[in-house]
Amino acid sequence: MRVVGCRPVLFALVGFIACLAGRDIARAQVNEQGELSIELVDPKVLRICADPRNLPFSNDKGEGFENKIGELFAEKLQKKLDYMYFPQATGFVRVTLGSHRCDVIMGFPQGDDLAQGTNPYYRTAYAIVAKPGSGLDEVTTLEDERLKGKHIGIVAGTPPATNMAINGLMGNAKPYPLMIDTRYDSSAEAMMNDLDKGEIDAGILWGPMAGYYAKKANPPLHVTPLVKETTGPKLVYRIGMGVRGSDQNWKRQLNRLIQENQPAINKILLDFGVPLLDENDRPIGPESATKSP
């Protein structure tokens, strides 16, 4: 499962070695003005680093929203689209981007130093997911007294676990594993199945996963982004794309693509149920989806 801010600590050294080893396969690309532009694995191919089984983000069938954004960008760049798939767990950046097997990670949290980030293309938050009419669908913060004594699902080690501990909610919480192989397991799916069966009263998930699984449920579940926390870490993040530190022109090209195609990107995200937020933590719906994050 993807977790914002969670990456291997040793990447800085290992990634540097991998980048040196990858120089032989990196190719300099020259732009229309004849200037040295960017280094890509293949100038004619948009090669994306992705997880083969991690919906709603990506899978090897091209069904995730990062796959759809990749298709959009490949069309705009007039390039063939290809993937380097690897489970998004320990070693993901090193094995993919750091080893020059691909050129961009489509979802990368702003502030993560394991790769160079582009400008953000969406802003979202961890969210509480509950059944409509349960009473917990009206909860907007983990400080709410209505959560006391409830069985709440939480992925262990994620930022909202700290907020839950501060508010005395861990005693009855049901933890789900953080480090998993997404090819065989999904903590988010397991949590939502438990919510459906009544084994937990509510679940706390990273916004894109919360929105995706809530939309798939029958009837749909209620999703509330946790933007009002006053204790513990803030649970709102900006998400961009990740490139190698040396690829400055590639980063600028991606920034232009993001800016020029933000309405189309927003539509893709909203179609997948991602709870988009503006800079004032207000929801971005279809009517305001032309705005940048």
N, C-alpha and C positions, 0 to 999 in steps of 0.2 A: 504493500500500500504506500502511496506517495504521502510523505509528511513534510510540510513546509519547514524549512530550516534544518532538516536532518540529513547530513551527508557525512561520508567518511572523513575523519580528521586528518589522515595521512595523505590525502590527495595531493596537497601542494608539492611534496617531494616526488611522489610516484608519477604524478601527472607531468611534471617537468621532464622526467626521464622518458616518459612515453611520447611526449611532444618531440624530443630530440630524435627518438627512434622513428617517428612518423614523418620526418622531414623528407625522406626519400620518396614517399608516396604522395606528399602534398604537391600541388602544381600551382604555379603562379598564373593567375588569370589577368589578362590585359583588357581594360575597358575600351570603349569606342574612341576615346581620345588618345589611346596608345599609352596611357600611363599605367604603371604597376598598380593593380587594384587589390585583389584579395587572393588568399590561398585557400583552395578548396580541394577536396578529395578528387572531384571530377568537375571541371567547369561547366559541363553540359548537364549535370544532374544535381537536383536538390536532394541531398542525402540527409535524412532526419534520423536522429537518435531517439529510439522509442521503446516502450515496454510492449511485449507481445500480447499481454493479457491484463490490462489495467483500465477497464472502462470506468468512467466515461472518457478518460483521457485518450487512450489509444489501444489498439490490438492489431494482431497480424492480419485481420480481415479488413482493416481500414474503416472501422465503425466508430471510432472515437472522435471527439471534437478536435483534438490535436491533429488527427488524420485529415479531417475536413479542412482545417486551416492550412495544413500542408498542401492539400490539393489546390486550394485557392492561390497560395503563393507560387506554386509550381506553374500554374496557368499564367499568372502575372509575369513571372520571370521567363516564361516560355522555355522551361526546362522539363526534362523527364524527372519523375518523382521516384525515389527509392528509399529504403529504410535499412538501418542497422538495429535489429531488435536485441534487447537484453533486459532481463528483469530489473526493475528500478529498485534496487536495494544496494547494499554495500558494494562498491566497485563500479557502479553504473557509469559515472562520469569518466573514470579512468579507462574503462574498457571501450567506451564508445567515442566520445568527443576527444578525450585526451590521447587516444591511440590513432587519431585521424581516420577512423572508420566511418565517420559521418561529420556533419558540419554545423548542426544546430539541435539543441534540445528545445522542444516547442513550449514547455512549461517550466519556468525557472523563477523561484522567488527572488524578489528584489532584496539585495543585501547579502545573498549567499555568495561567498568568496571562492567557491570551487570552480567557477567559470565566470566569464564576463557577461553581464546581463545587458539586454537591450532595454529600451523604454518599455514600461508595462503596457500590456494590452487588455488586462482586466484587473479589477480589484474586487475581492470577496472576503469572506470571513468564515471561521468555524460557525456551525449552526446547530441548534437543538431541533431534533425531529420528533414529532409526537403525533398521535392519532387525533384527528379532528373531533372536538367535543369532549376530549379527555380532561380539559382544564389546563393541562400542561401546554396546550397549543397557544395559550395566552401568555406564557412565560417569555420574558424578553431578556433576562439576565440570570446568571447562575447564583446570584445573591437572593433570588426570589424564595420566600419562605415555603411556597407550595412544593418546592423540590425536596424539602426535608423528609427523610425517611423513604424516598422513592428509589426504585431500582433504575439506575441510569447507566446506559452503556457508554464506555469511553475507551478509545484506543490508548493503551498504556504508553506513557512517554510523550504524548502530544501536548502542546501548550495548554489546552483547556483542562488537562488533568491537574495542573497547578491551581487553576482557578477553583476547581471542584474541591481540592484539598483545603484551600483557604476557607471555603464556605462550608466545610464539614460534610461534604457529600460523598466521600470515598468509602465510608463504612458499609454502605449498601450498594456500592457501584459494582457493575460487572465489567471487568477489564477484557480487552481483546488485544491480541499480540500486535506489536508494532513492526517487528522485523519478520516478514514472511516472504515466501517465493510466490509472487503473484500469478505464476503459471498454474499453481495448484490450489491456491487459497485466496480468500478475500475477507478481511476483517469487517469491511463495510457491509458486504452482503450478509455475513453471518449475523451482524448486529441488527440489520433490518429484518432478517428472518425471525430473530428473537423478539423484536418489537411486534411483529405481526402475530406471533404466537402468544403474546402477553407475558413473556418471561422477563422483559424489562418494560418500564413505563415510558421511557424516552431514550433517545440516543444522541450522542454528540459526535458529529463528523465534520471533516473539512468540507466547506461549502459546495464545491462541484459534486462531490460524492453524495452529500446530503440531498441536493436538488435532484440529482439523477435518479437515485433510488426512491426518493419520495414520489417522483413523477411516475415511476414504473409501478408503484404499489396500487392495489385495487381494494378499496378506494384510495386515491392519492393521500399521502401523508402531509402534515403541515410542517413547513420549514421556517425557522426564525433565525436570521443571522445574529450572532452575539456581538453586537456593536456597542453595547451600553455597559460593559464591564468597568468597574472602578477599582477592583482588587485583582491582583495577579497580572500576567502579561496581557497586552492588547491582542485581540484575536483576529484582527483585520490585516490582510496582506495584499501587496501589489505583485502581480505575476507578469513576467516578461518572457524572453527567450534567452537561452544560454549559448554563448559561442566561446571559442578559444581567446585567450587574452591578447594574442597577437593579431587577431582578425578585426582590425579597426574599421576597414572599409566595408567588410561584410556586415558588421554591426550597423553601420550607417545605412546600408542598403535595407536591412531588415527594419530599421526604425522608420524609413520612408514607407515601406510596405505596410507597416502597422498603421501609420498615420493616414495613408491614402485609403486603406480598406477597413477602417474601424467600424463603420456601420455594418458591413458584411460579417466581420468577426463577431460583433455583438449579437447579430442574428443567430449565428451558429451556436454561440454560447447559450443564449436564451432557449433555443430549441432543445438543448440538452438539460435544461432546468437549472443552469448555473445561476445562483443568486448574485447578480451583479450589483455593485455599489458605486456611487459617485464619491467624490472627495469629502462630502459632508455626511457620508454613511447612509444616504438615501437610496432606496432601491432604484435600479435602472430597468425600466420596462420597455416594451416594444415602442412605445410612443417617444421615449427619450434615448433610444439606443444609438442614435447618431453621435452622441457625446463621447469624448475620450475618457478613459479611466482616470 
